[in-house]
Amino acid sequence: MRVLGVDPGLTRCGVGVVEGVAGRPLTMLGVGVVRTPVDADLSHRLLAVEQGIEQWLDEHRPEFVAVERVFSQHNVRTVMGTAQASAVAMLCAARRGIPVALHTPSEVKAAVTGSGRADKAQIGAMVTRLLRLAAPPKPADAADALALAICHIWRAPAQNRLQQAVARNTAHATKGRTA
């Protein structure tokens, strides 16, 4: 499974591609940050994020895109920018027919470090260890993008089994009502 992780942001949008399957060593195929100038018009910043993500999709051809689910923060302006960058990433994936998964920050932290309250340094250290890197990816947005991809690779099989079970149960219950 090849996953593009996206840590959305307007100033720095972390991107990272990881390949592998749950229970086996994972491989980093690329990591970076799509940057936009703070003083640029919002529409131009969103366009730059879109162009950057499109380049990553062209170069790495992921099977899935994992995006950090935007959560409520106290700074509404930051939330809006993050949500807009997140929407751009989802749009780019949808345009190509690539499935998108959203993971909360605590889900990602728990999957990668074992604790949903891990800090940036702990995430960077575990990403470095799990991907057998020489040093943690910088900035933290890049490490977070890799953590999102890792989280998706590890969680997707269980999520798929759960969705299939729910679908079977729903179909069985529906048949029971119509009989």
N, CA, C and O atoms as a DFTB+ gen file, in Angstrom:
716 C
 N C O
     1  1       0.852      -1.168       0.000
     2  2       0.000       0.000       0.000
     3  2       0.899       1.232       0.000
     4  3       1.852       1.314       0.775
     5  1       0.595       2.174      -0.860
     6  2       1.348       3.431      -0.939
     7  2       0.410       4.569      -0.541
     8  3      -0.652       4.753      -1.136
     9  1       0.823       5.334       0.483
    10  2      -0.040       6.377       1.043
    11  2       0.685       7.713       1.053
    12  3       1.833       7.815       1.485
    13  1      -0.012       8.739       0.566
    14  2       0.458      10.116       0.699
    15  2      -0.196      10.690       1.945
    16  3      -1.420      10.814       2.000
    17  1       0.601      11.041       2.942
    18  2       0.097      11.705       4.129
    19  2       0.176      13.202       3.929
    20  3       1.168      13.711       3.407
    21  1      -0.867      13.914       4.343
    22  2      -0.912      15.373       4.208
    23  2      -1.244      15.986       5.556
    24  3      -2.309      15.742       6.124
    25  1      -0.308      16.791       6.059
    26  2      -0.536      17.580       7.272
    27  2      -0.889      18.983       6.781
    28  3       0.007      19.782       6.509
    29  1      -2.180      19.292       6.666
    30  2      -2.594      20.516       5.980
    31  2      -2.218      21.798       6.718
    32  3      -2.252      21.873       7.946
    33  1      -1.867      22.780       5.936
    34  2      -1.565      24.112       6.447
    35  2      -1.375      25.043       5.277
    36  3      -1.000      24.610       4.187
    37  1      -1.630      26.320       5.493
    38  2      -1.454      27.290       4.413
    39  2      -0.007      27.732       4.262
    40  3       0.477      27.889       3.141
    41  1       0.680      27.930       5.361
    42  2       2.072      28.374       5.286
    43  2       2.991      27.192       4.992
    44  3       3.874      27.273       4.138
    45  1       2.769      26.097       5.711
    46  2       3.537      24.860       5.516
    47  2       2.553      23.696       5.493
    48  3       1.882      23.412       6.485
    49  1       2.479      23.030       4.348
    50  2       1.625      21.848       4.210
    51  2       2.571      20.653       4.094
    52  3       3.221      20.459       3.067
    53  1       2.637      19.851       5.167
    54  2       3.528      18.705       5.167
    55  2       3.007      17.606       4.269
    56  3       1.808      17.331       4.241
    57  1       3.923      16.968       3.521
    58  2       3.579      15.860       2.643
    59  2       4.628      14.765       2.805
    60  3       5.821      15.043       2.923
    61  1       4.166      13.522       2.809
    62  2       5.091      12.409       2.925
    63  2       4.467      11.156       2.363
    64  3       3.273      10.911       2.537
    65  1       5.279      10.363       1.688
    66  2       4.787       9.137       1.074
    67  2       5.472       7.949       1.735
    68  3       6.697       7.889       1.843
    69  1       4.643       7.007       2.174
    70  2       5.134       5.788       2.816
    71  2       4.514       4.605       2.092
    72  3       3.351       4.635       1.689
    73  1       5.326       3.556       1.939
    74  2       4.845       2.342       1.296
    75  2       5.065       1.159       2.228
    76  3       6.074       1.089       2.929
    77  1       4.114       0.231       2.231
    78  2       4.252      -0.967       3.043
    79  2       2.903      -1.524       3.433
    80  3       1.858      -1.066       2.972
    81  1       2.951      -2.532       4.299
    82  2       1.733      -3.138       4.829
    83  2       1.895      -3.301       6.330
    84  3       3.012      -3.351       6.845
    85  1       0.777      -3.383       7.020
    86  2       0.804      -3.543       8.470
    87  2       1.568      -4.807       8.837
    88  3       1.399      -5.857       8.218
    89  1       2.405      -4.684       9.849
    90  2       3.153      -5.829      10.333
    91  2       4.484      -6.066       9.638
    92  3       5.223      -6.981      10.004
    93  1       4.795      -5.253       8.642
    94  2       6.060      -5.366       7.904
    95  2       6.791      -4.033       7.964
    96  3       6.168      -3.000       8.207
    97  1       8.103      -4.041       7.745
    98  2       8.829      -2.759       7.723
    99  2       8.282      -1.831       6.633
   100  3       7.942      -2.269       5.534
   101  1       8.208      -0.567       6.961
   102  2       7.686       0.444       6.041
   103  2       8.847       1.182       5.376
   104  3       9.962       1.210       5.897
   105  1       8.566       1.777       4.217
   106  2       9.583       2.513       3.474
   107  2       9.091       3.912       3.157
   108  3       7.989       4.091       2.637
   109  1       9.918       4.908       3.476
   110  2       9.604       6.282       3.093
   111  2      10.040       6.472       1.646
   112  3      11.179       6.167       1.292
   113  1       9.137       6.973       0.813
   114  2       9.454       7.240      -0.587
   115  2       9.712       8.713      -0.845
   116  3      10.312       9.072      -1.858
   117  1       9.264       9.565       0.061
   118  2       9.483      10.993      -0.102
   119  2       8.869      11.761       1.044
   120  3       7.887      11.327       1.646
   121  1       9.452      12.901       1.340
   122  2       8.915      13.769       2.392
   123  2       9.282      15.214       2.064
   124  3      10.350      15.488       1.516
   125  1       8.393      16.118       2.405
   126  2       8.661      17.531       2.149
   127  2       7.558      18.417       2.681
   128  3       6.687      17.987       3.438
   129  1       7.623      19.656       2.265
   130  2       6.652      20.659       2.692
   131  2       6.315      21.537       1.490
   132  3       7.204      22.006       0.779
   133  1       5.031      21.748       1.277
   134  2       4.578      22.716       0.278
   135  2       4.429      24.030       1.026
   136  3       3.630      24.133       1.957
   137  1       5.197      25.035       0.620
   138  2       5.191      26.333       1.312
   139  2       4.502      27.390       0.460
   140  3       4.564      27.372      -0.769
   141  1       3.834      28.321       1.166
   142  2       3.237      29.463       0.477
   143  2       3.630      30.729       1.230
   144  3       3.792      30.707       2.450
   145  1       3.783      31.831       0.501
   146  2       4.152      33.093       1.161
   147  2       3.002      33.641       2.011
   148  3       1.858      33.702       1.561
   149  1       3.320      34.031       3.227
   150  2       2.322      34.542       4.169
   151  2       1.625      35.786       3.629
   152  3       0.445      36.006       3.901
   153  1       2.345      36.592       2.873
   154  2       1.783      37.857       2.403
   155  2       1.026      37.727       1.080
   156  3       0.519      38.727       0.571
   157  1       0.936      36.528       0.514
   158  2       0.221      36.338      -0.747
   159  2      -1.287      36.303      -0.504
   160  3      -1.748      36.018       0.601
   161  1      -2.026      36.593      -1.541
   162  2      -3.482      36.524      -1.512
   163  2      -3.913      35.082      -1.227
   164  3      -3.280      34.145      -1.714
   165  1      -4.972      34.894      -0.452
   166  2      -5.437      33.566      -0.072
   167  2      -5.661      32.669      -1.283
   168  3      -5.270      31.502      -1.267
   169  1      -6.273      33.188      -2.314
   170  2      -6.546      32.363      -3.501
   171  2      -5.253      31.857      -4.131
   172  3      -5.199      30.721      -4.603
   173  1      -4.215      32.686      -4.144
   174  2      -2.932      32.268      -4.700
   175  2      -2.237      31.241      -3.799
   176  3      -1.546      30.345      -4.282
   177  1      -2.426      31.384      -2.505
   178  2      -1.847      30.410      -1.577
   179  2      -2.510      29.046      -1.756
   180  3      -1.830      28.020      -1.775
   181  1      -3.832      29.035      -1.887
   182  2      -4.544      27.773      -2.095
   183  2      -4.145      27.139      -3.430
   184  3      -4.018      25.919      -3.531
   185  1      -3.953      27.969      -4.443
   186  2      -3.499      27.470      -5.737
   187  2      -2.105      26.849      -5.611
   188  3      -1.836      25.806      -6.208
   189  1      -1.227      27.478      -4.846
   190  2       0.121      26.933      -4.648
   191  2       0.068      25.596      -3.910
   192  3       0.823      24.679      -4.237
   193  1      -0.816      25.477      -2.920
   194  2      -0.980      24.200      -2.212
   195  2      -1.476      23.144      -3.193
   196  3      -0.968      22.023      -3.210
   197  1      -2.462      23.496      -4.006
   198  2      -3.004      22.563      -4.997
   199  2      -1.922      22.111      -5.971
   200  3      -1.814      20.920      -6.260
   201  1      -1.137      23.024      -6.469
   202  2      -0.078      22.667      -7.416
   203  2       0.976      21.776      -6.758
   204  3       1.480      20.841      -7.381
   205  1       1.304      22.065      -5.515
   206  2       2.275      21.253      -4.804
   207  2       1.778      19.830      -4.579
   208  3       2.517      18.869      -4.793
   209  1       0.537      19.698      -4.153
   210  2      -0.028      18.360      -3.917
   211  2      -0.150      17.597      -5.236
   212  3       0.122      16.398      -5.287
   213  1      -0.553      18.280      -6.285
   214  2      -0.639      17.634      -7.601
   215  2       0.721      17.086      -8.031
   216  3       0.792      15.996      -8.598
   217  1       1.796      17.823      -7.769
   218  2       3.144      17.345      -8.105
   219  2       3.463      16.064      -7.334
   220  3       4.010      15.118      -7.899
   221  1       3.120      16.035      -6.045
   222  2       3.364      14.836      -5.234
   223  2       2.541      13.657      -5.742
   224  3       3.031      12.529      -5.781
   225  1       1.303      13.910      -6.129
   226  2       0.454      12.843      -6.663
   227  2       1.017      12.326      -7.993
   228  3       1.035      11.119      -8.233
   229  1       1.476      13.240      -8.855
   230  2       2.075      12.842     -10.135
   231  2       3.330      12.006      -9.926
   232  3       3.513      10.974     -10.571
   233  1       4.189      12.456      -9.024
   234  2       5.479      11.799      -8.826
   235  2       5.369      10.445      -8.128
   236  3       6.065       9.499      -8.495
   237  1       4.492      10.349      -7.118
   238  2       4.476       9.148      -6.277
   239  2       3.306       8.200      -6.515
   240  3       3.356       7.056      -6.065
   241  1       2.263       8.637      -7.203
   242  2       1.117       7.794      -7.534
   243  2       0.601       6.965      -6.354
   244  3       0.574       5.737      -6.427
   245  1       0.193       7.630      -5.270
   246  2      -0.291       6.878      -4.101
   247  2      -1.631       6.199      -4.382
   248  3      -2.394       6.614      -5.255
   249  1      -1.887       5.145      -3.614
   250  2      -3.166       4.440      -3.700
   251  2      -4.198       5.070      -2.766
   252  3      -5.404       4.941      -2.979
   253  1      -3.710       5.753      -1.728
   254  2      -4.565       6.407      -0.744
   255  2      -3.941       7.742      -0.359
   256  3      -2.730       7.937      -0.465
   257  1      -4.791       8.649       0.088
   258  2      -4.336       9.916       0.658
   259  2      -4.906       9.993       2.068
   260  3      -6.114       9.867       2.269
   261  1      -4.031      10.198       3.034
   262  2      -4.440      10.333       4.439
   263  2      -4.227      11.777       4.852
   264  3      -3.115      12.298       4.764
   265  1      -5.286      12.419       5.298
   266  2      -5.247      13.839       5.660
   267  2      -5.602      13.986       7.133
   268  3      -6.486      13.302       7.649
   269  1      -4.895      14.890       7.793
   270  2      -5.228      15.133       9.194
   271  2      -6.587      15.816       9.272
   272  3      -6.830      16.831       8.619
   273  1      -7.469      15.237      10.086
   274  2      -8.794      15.815      10.283
   275  2      -8.637      17.122      11.047
   276  3      -7.976      17.174      12.084
   277  1      -9.244      18.162      10.527
   278  2      -9.172      19.468      11.171
   279  2      -9.994      19.431      12.440
   280  3     -11.139      18.978      12.438
   281  1      -9.410      19.905      13.517
   282  2     -10.119      19.936      14.790
   283  2     -10.189      21.375      15.261
   284  3      -9.401      22.222      14.842
   285  1     -11.132      21.636      16.127
   286  2     -11.367      22.992      16.617
   287  2     -10.212      23.470      17.484
   288  3      -9.792      22.805      18.431
   289  1      -9.726      24.622      17.133
   290  2      -8.694      25.279      17.924
   291  2      -9.263      26.618      18.372
   292  3     -10.344      27.027      17.949
   293  1      -8.524      27.279      19.224
   294  2      -8.986      28.585      19.690
   295  2      -8.782      29.657      18.626
   296  3      -9.536      30.629      18.580
   297  1      -7.779      29.497      17.772
   298  2      -7.478      30.483      16.750
   299  2      -8.269      30.159      15.480
   300  3      -7.882      29.276      14.715
   301  1      -9.364      30.864      15.260
   302  2     -10.257      30.595      14.137
   303  2      -9.530      30.793      12.808
   304  3      -9.768      30.046      11.859
   305  1      -8.664      31.771      12.732
   306  2      -7.947      32.028      11.478
   307  2      -7.069      30.829      11.109
   308  3      -7.007      30.442       9.942
   309  1      -6.395      30.246      12.096
   310  2      -5.559      29.070      11.850
   311  2      -6.416      27.891      11.413
   312  3      -6.048      27.168      10.487
   313  1      -7.552      27.691      12.067
   314  2      -8.450      26.591      11.712
   315  2      -8.948      26.755      10.286
   316  3      -9.007      25.780       9.537
   317  1      -9.302      27.956       9.907
   318  2      -9.811      28.195       8.549
   319  2      -8.751      27.860       7.502
   320  3      -9.050      27.189       6.514
   321  1      -7.532      28.315       7.706
   322  2      -6.463      28.023       6.756
   323  2      -6.181      26.539       6.665
   324  3      -5.982      26.001       5.576
   325  1      -6.165      25.878       7.810
   326  2      -5.927      24.437       7.839
   327  2      -7.064      23.703       7.125
   328  3      -6.816      22.784       6.344
   329  1      -8.290      24.101       7.388
   330  2      -9.448      23.469       6.748
   331  2      -9.421      23.681       5.236
   332  3      -9.751      22.773       4.473
   333  1      -9.030      24.872       4.807
   334  2      -8.970      25.146       3.374
   335  2      -7.887      24.309       2.693
   336  3      -8.110      23.774       1.607
   337  1      -6.724      24.191       3.320
   338  2      -5.651      23.369       2.759
   339  2      -6.059      21.894       2.749
   340  3      -5.734      21.162       1.815
   341  1      -6.766      21.469       3.783
   342  2      -7.264      20.105       3.858
   343  2      -8.235      19.826       2.705
   344  3      -8.170      18.776       2.066
   345  1      -9.118      20.766       2.456
   346  2     -10.091      20.609       1.368
   347  2      -9.390      20.527       0.012
   348  3      -9.807      19.764      -0.860
   349  1      -8.338      21.302      -0.163
   350  2      -7.576      21.253      -1.415
   351  2      -6.977      19.856      -1.602
   352  3      -7.052      19.292      -2.693
   353  1      -6.385      19.299      -0.543
   354  2      -5.790      17.959      -0.629
   355  2      -6.853      16.923      -0.983
   356  3      -6.623      16.057      -1.826
   357  1      -8.017      17.012      -0.339
   358  2      -9.089      16.055      -0.621
   359  2      -9.587      16.203      -2.056
   360  3      -9.869      15.208      -2.724
   361  1      -9.693      17.432      -2.526
   362  2     -10.138      17.694      -3.893
   363  2      -9.155      17.102      -4.903
   364  3      -9.566      16.465      -5.872
   365  1      -7.866      17.311      -4.677
   366  2      -6.847      16.766      -5.587
   367  2      -6.956      15.245      -5.670
   368  3      -6.884      14.673      -6.757
   369  1      -7.127      14.600      -4.531
   370  2      -7.253      13.138      -4.511
   371  2      -8.542      12.700      -5.202
   372  3      -8.528      11.784      -6.023
   373  1      -9.646      13.351      -4.871
   374  2     -10.944      12.978      -5.452
   375  2     -10.941      13.138      -6.969
   376  3     -11.526      12.324      -7.684
   377  1     -10.293      14.170      -7.449
   378  2     -10.211      14.417      -8.893
   379  2      -9.571      13.228      -9.604
   380  3      -9.885      12.956     -10.763
   381  1      -8.682      12.525      -8.922
   382  2      -7.975      11.381      -9.511
   383  2      -8.602      10.042      -9.106
   384  3      -8.122       8.984      -9.512
   385  1      -9.667      10.090      -8.312
   386  2     -10.307       8.862      -7.877
   387  2      -9.532       8.128      -6.791
   388  3      -9.707       6.922      -6.612
   389  1      -8.676       8.844      -6.063
   390  2      -7.886       8.242      -4.988
   391  2      -8.679       8.356      -3.686
   392  3      -9.095       9.454      -3.316
   393  1      -8.893       7.240      -2.985
   394  2      -9.619       7.300      -1.714
   395  2      -8.887       8.170      -0.690
   396  3      -7.658       8.164      -0.609
   397  1      -9.670       8.916       0.085
   398  2      -9.138       9.801       1.121
   399  2      -9.602       9.296       2.480
   400  3     -10.766       8.943       2.664
   401  1      -8.677       9.268       3.419
   402  2      -9.007       8.919       4.804
   403  2      -8.622      10.091       5.684
   404  3      -7.566      10.697       5.497
   405  1      -9.477      10.411       6.643
   406  2      -9.189      11.472       7.604
   407  2      -8.861      10.837       8.950
   408  3      -9.577       9.952       9.418
   409  1      -7.787      11.291       9.563
   410  2      -7.372      10.787      10.872
   411  2      -7.176      11.972      11.808
   412  3      -6.572      12.978      11.435
   413  1      -7.687      11.844      13.017
   414  2      -7.512      12.918      14.000
   415  2      -6.071      12.927      14.503
   416  3      -5.384      11.909      14.430
   417  1      -5.616      14.056      15.008
   418  2      -4.260      14.108      15.556
   419  2      -4.037      13.054      16.649
   420  3      -2.969      12.443      16.704
   421  1      -5.025      12.837      17.511
   422  2      -4.827      11.855      18.583
   423  2      -4.779      10.432      18.045
   424  3      -4.063       9.597      18.599
   425  1      -5.516      10.131      16.984
   426  2      -5.433       8.812      16.344
   427  2      -4.034       8.567      15.799
   428  3      -3.463       7.490      15.974
   429  1      -3.496       9.574      15.141
   430  2      -2.166       9.455      14.548
   431  2      -1.121       9.281      15.639
   432  3      -0.254       8.412      15.544
   433  1      -1.205      10.105      16.670
   434  2      -0.243      10.011      17.780
   435  2      -0.303       8.638      18.434
   436  3       0.733       8.033      18.710
   437  1      -1.511       8.147      18.682
   438  2      -1.670       6.844      19.328
   439  2      -1.132       5.722      18.441
   440  3      -0.486       4.796      18.932
   441  1      -1.395       5.805      17.143
   442  2      -0.937       4.764      16.228
   443  2       0.588       4.715      16.149
   444  3       1.179       3.635      16.122
   445  1       1.210       5.871      16.114
   446  2       2.658       5.931      15.892
   447  2       3.465       5.822      17.185
   448  3       4.533       5.211      17.202
   449  1       2.956       6.413      18.265
   450  2       3.749       6.437      19.512
   451  2       3.162       5.576      20.620
   452  3       3.852       5.247      21.585
   453  1       1.895       5.210      20.489
   454  2       1.236       4.473      21.565
   455  2       0.504       5.374      22.530
   456  3      -0.197       4.891      23.419
   457  1       0.654       6.688      22.369
   458  2      -0.028       7.649      23.235
   459  2      -0.678       8.737      22.395
   460  3      -0.029       9.363      21.557
   461  1      -1.971       8.956      22.631
   462  2      -2.695      10.006      21.916
   463  2      -2.312      11.407      22.354
   464  3      -2.802      12.391      21.800
   465  1      -1.430      11.503      23.357
   466  2      -1.001      12.819      23.863
   467  2       0.473      13.085      23.579
   468  3       1.070      13.966      24.198
   469  1       1.064      12.341      22.659
   470  2       2.486      12.503      22.342
   471  2       2.764      13.904      21.806
   472  3       1.905      14.526      21.183
   473  1       3.973      14.386      22.058
   474  2       4.345      15.701      21.533
   475  2       5.078      15.546      20.200
   476  3       5.352      14.435      19.746
   477  1       5.387      16.691      19.586
   478  2       6.031      16.695      18.265
   479  2       7.354      15.935      18.272
   480  3       7.659      15.216      17.321
   481  1       8.139      16.087      19.332
   482  2       9.440      15.416      19.413
   483  2       9.267      13.903      19.443
   484  3      10.040      13.179      18.816
   485  1       8.263      13.420      20.165
   486  2       8.015      11.980      20.239
   487  2       7.568      11.435      18.884
   488  3       7.976      10.347      18.478
   489  1       6.734      12.194      18.196
   490  2       6.283      11.766      16.864
   491  2       7.474      11.699      15.918
   492  3       7.645      10.715      15.198
   493  1       8.291      12.736      15.918
   494  2       9.480      12.758      15.057
   495  2      10.412      11.599      15.352
   496  3      10.948      10.981      14.432
   497  1      10.611      11.299      16.632
   498  2      11.498      10.198      17.019
   499  2      10.948       8.852      16.549
   500  3      11.702       8.016      16.051
   501  1       9.653       8.639      16.701
   502  2       9.068       7.359      16.292
   503  2       9.020       7.218      14.775
   504  3       9.245       6.128      14.248
   505  1       8.729       8.305      14.071
   506  2       8.737       8.255      12.604
   507  2      10.146       7.894      12.132
   508  3      10.314       7.075      11.229
   509  1      11.148       8.507      12.744
   510  2      12.546       8.229      12.400
   511  2      12.866       6.748      12.621
   512  3      13.495       6.106      11.780
   513  1      12.433       6.232      13.740
   514  2      12.695       4.828      14.083
   515  2      11.932       3.873      13.161
   516  3      12.507       2.921      12.634
   517  1      10.645       4.129      12.972
   518  2       9.811       3.231      12.177
   519  2      10.237       3.170      10.710
   520  3      10.133       2.125      10.067
   521  1      10.715       4.299      10.191
   522  2      11.117       4.353       8.782
   523  2      12.625       4.178       8.602
   524  3      13.144       4.262       7.489
   525  1      13.324       3.932       9.730
   526  2      14.775       3.716       9.711
   527  2      15.501       4.873       9.025
   528  3      16.309       4.669       8.119
   529  1      15.194       6.092       9.478
   530  2      15.815       7.296       8.928
   531  2      17.024       7.686       9.783
   532  3      17.120       7.295      10.946
   533  1      17.927       8.445       9.209
   534  2      19.116       8.898       9.938
   535  2      18.764       9.990      10.948
   536  3      19.404      10.099      11.994
   537  1      17.752      10.797      10.638
   538  2      17.361      11.910      11.511
   539  2      15.876      12.193      11.310
   540  3      15.305      11.844      10.276
   541  1      15.253      12.827      12.304
   542  2      13.831      13.173      12.150
   543  2      13.634      14.161      10.993
   544  3      14.431      15.083      10.819
   545  1      12.580      13.968      10.213
   546  2      12.285      14.917       9.132
   547  2      11.985      16.301       9.705
   548  3      11.322      16.422      10.736
   549  1      12.466      17.323       9.046
   550  2      12.224      18.707       9.457
   551  2      11.522      19.425       8.325
   552  3      11.797      19.124       7.163
   553  1      10.631      20.360       8.606
   554  2      10.090      20.705       9.914
   555  2       9.118      19.633      10.407
   556  3       8.908      18.615       9.748
   557  1       8.537      19.881      11.563
   558  2       7.620      18.918      12.184
   559  2       6.445      18.581      11.268
   560  3       5.902      17.479      11.353
   561  1       6.044      19.501      10.401
   562  2       4.926      19.243       9.480
   563  2       5.247      18.057       8.569
   564  3       4.359      17.276       8.227
   565  1       6.511      17.924       8.178
   566  2       6.929      16.810       7.322
   567  2       6.838      15.493       8.094
   568  3       6.334      14.498       7.575
   569  1       7.325      15.492       9.326
   570  2       7.238      14.284      10.158
   571  2       5.780      13.917      10.416
   572  3       5.430      12.737      10.416
   573  1       4.932      14.914      10.636
   574  2       3.510      14.664      10.869
   575  2       2.850      14.030       9.639
   576  3       1.991      13.160       9.778
   577  1       3.246      14.460       8.444
   578  2       2.694      13.880       7.215
   579  2       3.067      12.404       7.101
   580  3       2.242      11.575       6.717
   581  1       4.319      12.082       7.438
   582  2       4.737      10.676       7.420
   583  2       3.973       9.873       8.465
   584  3       3.591       8.729       8.217
   585  1       3.747      10.475       9.638
   586  2       2.993       9.801      10.695
   587  2       1.565       9.514      10.230
   588  3       1.016       8.458      10.545
   589  1       0.968      10.426       9.495
   590  2      -0.378      10.198       8.953
   591  2      -0.387       9.008       8.006
   592  3      -1.288       8.171       8.066
   593  1       0.610       8.929       7.133
   594  2       0.687       7.809       6.190
   595  2       0.872       6.492       6.939
   596  3       0.219       5.499       6.617
   597  1       1.755       6.477       7.933
   598  2       1.982       5.276       8.737
   599  2       0.692       4.866       9.438
   600  3       0.312       3.695       9.416
   601  1       0.027       5.825      10.053
   602  2      -1.235       5.564      10.750
   603  2      -2.231       4.905       9.800
   604  3      -2.890       3.932      10.168
   605  1      -2.341       5.424       8.595
   606  2      -3.312       4.869       7.660
   607  2      -2.943       3.439       7.260
   608  3      -3.814       2.570       7.200
   609  1      -1.687       3.193       6.992
   610  2      -1.257       1.841       6.620
   611  2      -1.592       0.859       7.735
   612  3      -2.061      -0.248       7.473
   613  1      -1.354       1.261       8.962
   614  2      -1.600       0.371      10.094
   615  2      -3.076       0.228      10.428
   616  3      -3.502      -0.844      10.858
   617  1      -3.864       1.273      10.242
   618  2      -5.272       1.240      10.639
   619  2      -6.218       0.787       9.537
   620  3      -7.297       0.275       9.834
   621  1      -5.847       0.960       8.284
   622  2      -6.755       0.675       7.166
   623  2      -7.274      -0.763       7.163
   624  3      -8.474      -0.958       6.965
   625  1      -6.426      -1.786       7.373
   626  2      -6.977      -3.154       7.347
   627  2      -8.073      -3.365       8.389
   628  3      -9.099      -3.976       8.090
   629  1      -7.869      -2.875       9.587
   630  2      -8.892      -3.029      10.636
   631  2     -10.133      -2.217      10.299
   632  3     -11.253      -2.686      10.502
   633  1      -9.950      -1.007       9.786
   634  2     -11.102      -0.184       9.422
   635  2     -11.907      -0.843       8.306
   636  3     -13.137      -0.818       8.326
   637  1     -11.210      -1.436       7.328
   638  2     -11.910      -2.105       6.231
   639  2     -12.719      -3.294       6.738
   640  3     -13.858      -3.493       6.316
   641  1     -12.140      -4.082       7.635
   642  2     -12.873      -5.224       8.199
   643  2     -14.096      -4.742       8.977
   644  3     -15.164      -5.348       8.889
   645  1     -13.950      -3.669       9.729
   646  2     -15.066      -3.120      10.488
   647  2     -16.167      -2.635       9.553
   648  3     -17.344      -2.907       9.788
   649  1     -15.792      -1.916       8.490
   650  2     -16.788      -1.421       7.539
   651  2     -17.512      -2.579       6.852
   652  3     -18.723      -2.515       6.642
   653  1     -16.780      -3.635       6.504
   654  2     -17.403      -4.801       5.873
   655  2     -18.370      -5.488       6.831
   656  3     -19.450      -5.915       6.422
   657  1     -17.990      -5.596       8.095
   658  2     -18.865      -6.221       9.091
   659  2     -20.143      -5.411       9.280
   660  3     -21.232      -5.977       9.372
   661  1     -20.012      -4.094       9.336
   662  2     -21.180      -3.219       9.480
   663  2     -22.079      -3.365       8.258
   664  3     -23.301      -3.443       8.386
   665  1     -21.474      -3.402       7.072
   666  2     -22.262      -3.542       5.846
   667  2     -23.011      -4.877       5.821
   668  3     -24.179      -4.930       5.437
   669  1     -22.329      -5.963       6.236
   670  2     -22.986      -7.274       6.279
   671  2     -24.133      -7.269       7.285
   672  3     -25.213      -7.795       7.015
   673  1     -23.884      -6.672       8.440
   674  2     -24.898      -6.629       9.489
   675  2     -26.099      -5.793       9.035
   676  3     -27.247      -6.163       9.282
   677  1     -25.832      -4.687       8.384
   678  2     -26.896      -3.824       7.890
   679  2     -27.715      -4.560       6.828
   680  3     -28.944      -4.494       6.840
   681  1     -27.044      -5.258       5.914
   682  2     -27.735      -6.007       4.865
   683  2     -28.572      -7.128       5.487
   684  3     -29.703      -7.370       5.066
   685  1     -28.023      -7.794       6.467
   686  2     -28.734      -8.887       7.149
   687  2     -29.975      -8.334       7.879
   688  3     -31.051      -8.930       7.823
   689  1     -29.815      -7.212       8.546
   690  2     -30.941      -6.612       9.270
   691  2     -32.020      -6.144       8.300
   692  3     -33.211      -6.271       8.584
   693  1     -31.608      -5.608       7.163
   694  2     -32.572      -5.131       6.157
   695  2     -33.353      -6.306       5.574
   696  3     -34.564      -6.210       5.375
   697  1     -32.670      -7.402       5.303
   698  2     -33.360      -8.601       4.781
   699  2     -34.378      -9.108       5.790
   700  3     -35.477      -9.525       5.423
   701  1     -34.007      -9.070       7.057
   702  2     -34.900      -9.536       8.131
   703  2     -36.172      -8.725       8.202
   704  3     -37.233      -9.269       8.507
   705  1     -36.091      -7.431       7.927
   706  2     -37.272      -6.565       7.984
   707  2     -38.161      -6.726       6.764
   708  3     -39.376      -6.546       6.852
   709  1     -37.564      -7.065       5.622
   710  2     -38.370      -7.185       4.394
   711  2     -38.970      -8.561       4.227
   712  3     -39.844      -8.755       3.383
   713  1     -38.516      -9.526       5.018
   714  2     -39.029     -10.904       4.852
   715  2     -40.356     -11.095       5.531
   716  3     -40.921     -12.188       5.487
